[in-house]
Amino acid sequence: MSWQDIKGHAEVLEKFRRAVARGRLASTFLFVGPEGVGKRTFAVKLAQALLCSEDSAQPLDPCGTCESCVQVTAGTHPDLHMVKKPKDRSFIPLELFIGDKQHRMQQGLCREIALKPYMGGRKVAVIDDADHLNVEGANCLLKTLEEPPPRSILILIGTSAERQLPTIRSRAQLIRFGPLAEADVAELLFSTGIVDDASRAREIAARSGGSLAMARRWADEELGRFHDALVRQWAAADYSAVRMAQSVNEFVAEAGKEAAARRDRLRQVVGVGLEFHRQLLRELSGADCEQAGLPGDVIRTAASNWRGDWETAAACVDRCLDALAYVDRNANLVTLVECWLDDLSAMAVTGRPLVS
């Protein structure tokens, strides 16, 4: 994969190229942006470029064929360390940073990145799912962040700076990734075989909000039908929170007995609610919602039925963000769904944000 295959982030790449050319590359970066826009793919390609053993006429232009490049692609490079949250855990386990209780500071990312490079002149660590760092995990990283080893690069990947602990934000250079262009999402859907029809790929891309992850969900016919039904109920503004909660809980239960699968499905549902209310907020504040991901007619219907103003819509966005956070905190899913939808319904009916 070349840089040309990574869609939508040419400006971010140029920033890194300028930093490398000037010899001013920072040691720690926090990549933030919507889910499914290619932050992790960009981070791995950046690691390949930094570890490439061949000289290039342009900074950060990996050859793709040397031993280092091949090993990065295969995920076996000894100087590249990847950490992410296991599917069955709510947070990134502490042992991934400092080893288990029997091997404290003898294993884990913090030890590995402190060692001298095995092959090249750098060590690169990528922490995916940084939104799921707990206080213990963040504290383990503090010494590494405060005193980064020479020639080391640490990249944390999350969805927003606000979801990171202050100790992380203050020690990392923030790099923002925007949504992908609708045409890029459609091309990725079709070229990767997620959708086998180009026109359907364009239709799904139009409601993806610039996120390939969201597009994958709309491409799933079962998920797509359910999400579409929810969106149209929210747009009508006269839905029953009780019946909707029952429907959502049944849909979540259909994901299977595994807690991780149920939480992932609820995360998707809440994500659709978040996207809907974000687009409603855009419409109410005068922004163009046609490019925002959900059908413009649905959003306009929602705005015409809305009893409140943009501040109430913003409060609904905040409530969806709160619900997403609780999905990852082992909250009881049934209770969470009921409280979340009841609060959204109350704000839709009264036209006012909830009083704390």
DAQUI-V550501 format. One record per residue. N is the residue number from 1. RES is the residue in three letters. SS is DSSP state (2 for helix, 1 for strand, 0 for the rest). D_LAST is the distance of its C-alpha to the last C-alpha in whole Angstrom. Layout:
N|RES|SS|D_LAST / N|RES|SS|D_LAST
//
This chain:
1|MET|0|50 / 2|SER|0|50 / 3|TRP|2|48 / 4|GLN|2|49 / 5|ASP|2|47 / 6|ILE|0|44 / 7|LYS|0|42 / 8|GLY|0|40 / 9|HIS|0|40 / 10|ALA|2|43 / 11|GLU|2|41 / 12|VAL|2|40 / 13|LEU|2|43 / 14|GLU|2|45 / 15|LYS|2|42 / 16|PHE|2|43 / 17|ARG|2|47 / 18|ARG|2|47 / 19|ALA|2|45 / 20|VAL|2|48 / 21|ALA|2|51 / 22|ARG|0|50 / 23|GLY|0|50 / 24|ARG|0|46 / 25|LEU|0|44 / 26|ALA|0|41 / 27|SER|0|41 / 28|THR|1|37 / 29|PHE|1|35 / 30|LEU|1|32 / 31|PHE|1|32 / 32|VAL|1|29 / 33|GLY|1|29 / 34|PRO|0|28 / 35|GLU|0|29 / 36|GLY|0|33 / 37|VAL|0|34 / 38|GLY|0|37 / 39|LYS|2|35 / 40|ARG|2|37 / 41|THR|2|40 / 42|PHE|2|40 / 43|ALA|2|40 / 44|VAL|2|43 / 45|LYS|2|45 / 46|LEU|2|44 / 47|ALA|2|45 / 48|GLN|2|48 / 49|ALA|2|49 / 50|LEU|2|49 / 51|LEU|2|51 / 52|CYS|0|54 / 53|SER|0|57 / 54|GLU|0|59 / 55|ASP|0|59 / 56|SER|0|57 / 57|ALA|0|58 / 58|GLN|0|55 / 59|PRO|0|52 / 60|LEU|0|50 / 61|ASP|0|52 / 62|PRO|0|53 / 63|CYS|0|56 / 64|GLY|0|55 / 65|THR|0|58 / 66|CYS|0|59 / 67|GLU|2|58 / 68|SER|2|55 / 69|CYS|2|53 / 70|VAL|2|54 / 71|GLN|2|53 / 72|VAL|2|49 / 73|THR|2|50 / 74|ALA|2|51 / 75|GLY|0|48 / 76|THR|0|50 / 77|HIS|0|51 / 78|PRO|0|51 / 79|ASP|0|49 / 80|LEU|1|46 / 81|HIS|1|43 / 82|MET|1|41 / 83|VAL|1|38 / 84|LYS|0|35 / 85|LYS|0|33 / 86|PRO|0|35 / 87|LYS|0|33 / 88|ASP|0|33 / 89|ARG|0|31 / 90|SER|0|27 / 91|PHE|0|28 / 92|ILE|0|31 / 93|PRO|0|33 / 94|LEU|0|34 / 95|GLU|2|38 / 96|LEU|2|38 / 97|PHE|2|38 / 98|ILE|2|40 / 99|GLY|0|42 / 100|ASP|0|41 / 101|LYS|2|42 / 102|GLN|2|46 / 103|HIS|2|46 / 104|ARG|0|43 / 105|MET|0|44 / 106|GLN|0|47 / 107|GLN|0|45 / 108|GLY|0|42 / 109|LEU|2|41 / 110|CYS|2|41 / 111|ARG|2|44 / 112|GLU|2|46 / 113|ILE|2|45 / 114|ALA|2|46 / 115|LEU|0|50 / 116|LYS|0|52 / 117|PRO|0|52 / 118|TYR|0|55 / 119|MET|0|56 / 120|GLY|0|55 / 121|GLY|0|53 / 122|ARG|0|50 / 123|LYS|1|47 / 124|VAL|1|44 / 125|ALA|1|41 / 126|VAL|1|38 / 127|ILE|1|35 / 128|ASP|0|34 / 129|ASP|0|30 / 130|ALA|2|29 / 131|ASP|2|25 / 132|HIS|2|26 / 133|LEU|0|27 / 134|ASN|0|26 / 135|VAL|2|26 / 136|GLU|2|30 / 137|GLY|2|31 / 138|ALA|2|30 / 139|ASN|2|31 / 140|CYS|2|34 / 141|LEU|2|35 / 142|LEU|2|34 / 143|LYS|2|38 / 144|THR|2|39 / 145|LEU|2|37 / 146|GLU|2|38 / 147|GLU|0|41 / 148|PRO|0|42 / 149|PRO|0|45 / 150|PRO|0|48 / 151|ARG|0|48 / 152|SER|1|45 / 153|ILE|1|42 / 154|LEU|1|39 / 155|ILE|1|37 / 156|LEU|1|33 / 157|ILE|1|32 / 158|GLY|1|28 / 159|THR|0|26 / 160|SER|0|24 / 161|ALA|2|24 / 162|GLU|2|21 / 163|ARG|2|21 / 164|GLN|0|24 / 165|LEU|0|24 / 166|PRO|2|24 / 167|THR|2|28 / 168|ILE|2|29 / 169|ARG|2|28 / 170|SER|0|30 / 171|ARG|0|33 / 172|ALA|0|33 / 173|GLN|1|34 / 174|LEU|1|32 / 175|ILE|1|33 / 176|ARG|1|32 / 177|PHE|1|33 / 178|GLY|0|32 / 179|PRO|0|33 / 180|LEU|0|36 / 181|ALA|0|38 / 182|GLU|2|38 / 183|ALA|2|42 / 184|ASP|2|42 / 185|VAL|2|39 / 186|ALA|2|42 / 187|GLU|2|45 / 188|LEU|2|43 / 189|LEU|2|43 / 190|PHE|2|46 / 191|SER|2|48 / 192|THR|0|46 / 193|GLY|0|47 / 194|ILE|0|44 / 195|VAL|0|45 / 196|ASP|0|48 / 197|ASP|0|48 / 198|ALA|2|48 / 199|SER|2|46 / 200|ARG|2|44 / 201|ALA|2|43 / 202|ARG|2|42 / 203|GLU|2|40 / 204|ILE|2|38 / 205|ALA|2|38 / 206|ALA|0|36 / 207|ARG|0|33 / 208|SER|0|33 / 209|GLY|0|31 / 210|GLY|0|33 / 211|SER|0|33 / 212|LEU|2|36 / 213|ALA|2|33 / 214|MET|2|32 / 215|ALA|2|35 / 216|ARG|2|36 / 217|ARG|2|34 / 218|TRP|2|35 / 219|ALA|2|38 / 220|ASP|0|38 / 221|GLU|2|39 / 222|GLU|2|37 / 223|LEU|2|34 / 224|GLY|2|34 / 225|ARG|2|35 / 226|PHE|2|31 / 227|HIS|2|29 / 228|ASP|2|31 / 229|ALA|2|30 / 230|LEU|2|27 / 231|VAL|2|26 / 232|ARG|2|28 / 233|GLN|2|26 / 234|TRP|2|23 / 235|ALA|2|25 / 236|ALA|2|26 / 237|ALA|0|23 / 238|ASP|0|24 / 239|TYR|0|24 / 240|SER|0|23 / 241|ALA|2|20 / 242|VAL|2|22 / 243|ARG|2|25 / 244|MET|2|24 / 245|ALA|2|22 / 246|GLN|2|26 / 247|SER|2|28 / 248|VAL|2|26 / 249|ASN|2|26 / 250|GLU|2|30 / 251|PHE|2|30 / 252|VAL|2|29 / 253|ALA|2|31 / 254|GLU|0|34 / 255|ALA|0|34 / 256|GLY|0|35 / 257|LYS|0|35 / 258|GLU|0|34 / 259|ALA|2|31 / 260|ALA|2|31 / 261|ALA|2|32 / 262|ARG|2|29 / 263|ARG|2|27 / 264|ASP|2|29 / 265|ARG|2|29 / 266|LEU|2|25 / 267|ARG|2|24 / 268|GLN|2|27 / 269|VAL|2|25 / 270|VAL|2|21 / 271|GLY|2|23 / 272|VAL|2|25 / 273|GLY|2|21 / 274|LEU|2|20 / 275|GLU|2|24 / 276|PHE|2|23 / 277|HIS|2|20 / 278|ARG|2|21 / 279|GLN|2|25 / 280|LEU|2|23 / 281|LEU|2|21 / 282|ARG|2|25 / 283|GLU|2|26 / 284|LEU|2|24 / 285|SER|0|24 / 286|GLY|0|28 / 287|ALA|0|29 / 288|ASP|0|31 / 289|CYS|0|30 / 290|GLU|0|34 / 291|GLN|0|34 / 292|ALA|0|30 / 293|GLY|0|31 / 294|LEU|0|30 / 295|PRO|0|33 / 296|GLY|2|32 / 297|ASP|2|33 / 298|VAL|2|30 / 299|ILE|2|28 / 300|ARG|2|29 / 301|THR|2|29 / 302|ALA|2|25 / 303|ALA|2|25 / 304|SER|2|27 / 305|ASN|2|25 / 306|TRP|0|22 / 307|ARG|0|20 / 308|GLY|0|18 / 309|ASP|0|18 / 310|TRP|2|18 / 311|GLU|2|15 / 312|THR|2|14 / 313|ALA|2|16 / 314|ALA|2|15 / 315|ALA|2|11 / 316|CYS|2|14 / 317|VAL|2|16 / 318|ASP|2|13 / 319|ARG|2|12 / 320|CYS|2|16 / 321|LEU|2|16 / 322|ASP|2|14 / 323|ALA|2|16 / 324|LEU|2|19 / 325|ALA|2|18 / 326|TYR|2|18 / 327|VAL|2|21 / 328|ASP|0|23 / 329|ARG|0|21 / 330|ASN|0|23 / 331|ALA|0|20 / 332|ASN|0|22 / 333|LEU|2|22 / 334|VAL|2|22 / 335|THR|2|19 / 336|LEU|2|18 / 337|VAL|2|19 / 338|GLU|2|18 / 339|CYS|2|14 / 340|TRP|2|15 / 341|LEU|2|17 / 342|ASP|2|15 / 343|ASP|2|12 / 344|LEU|2|14 / 345|SER|2|16 / 346|ALA|2|13 / 347|MET|2|13 / 348|ALA|2|17 / 349|VAL|2|17 / 350|THR|2|15 / 351|GLY|0|16 / 352|ARG|0|12 / 353|PRO|0|9 / 354|LEU|0|6 / 355|VAL|0|4 / 356|SER|0|0
//
